[in-house]
Amino acid sequence: AQTVTQSQPEMSVQEAETVTLSCTYDTSESNYYLFWYKQPPSRQMILVIRQEAYKQQNATENRFSVNFQKAAKSFSLKISDSQLGDTAMYFCAFRNGANSKLTFGKGITLSVRP
Amino acid sequence: GAVVSQHPSRVICKSGTSVKIECRSLDFQATTMFWYRQFPKQSLMLMATSNEGSKATYEQGVEKDKFLINHASLTLSTLTVTSAHPEDSSFYICSARPGSSTDTQYFGPGTRLTVL
């Protein structure tokens, strides 16, 4: 079975600064996908970024980028130029290539300070 | 694109009654929909996976007779909480996957259920 670990329950960052959220996972699969989802106070889950395991290049989406270390099974999210609207819970998630189900980490609460 | 809606957004009911929650994919056809449950400040727990036209697959520990799931069309799945009790109070979230297994899941806004 796959597991996703987010060991930091909370983090805080000053507006305009950069913050990195960590995530590790465990799997014996070679074909899989990794995701970061954001859940703001509205509780709407929003896809932030997605990474295919077969791609060596780290995914980026504007201010959001990942550091995907396949051998270390690490998938961290870097948020640059943090904004107040980035305040939310962030969930790291894993999906097996042949399976639709997402396995979520416990999440991390990120607070951006003005 | 890829919008998923849920209705109602919040519902309060008396213990012993049944509650139906709808999940709709508004601008795409969803061959697979998922139902999650989330307690405050916790992660999403997958309850079941539903495929259009077939029976839902429930996760271990989820009572299929209590949480009835119907996926009658490619744009609609429903979750019925039967004989609800206060311990069923939670935030229920659905997600939908457009087509192939490589597609991303898109989430609905969630439904807050309170059972008195």
Interface residues (C-beta under 8 A of the other chain):
Chain A: Y33 F35 Y37 S42 R43 Q44 M45 I46 L47 R50 M89 F91 G97 A98 N99 S100 K101 L102 F104 G105 K106 G107 T109
Chain B: T32 F34 Q38 K41 Q42 S43 L44 L46 T49 F91 I93 S95 R97 S101 T102 T104 Q105 Y106 F107 P109 G110
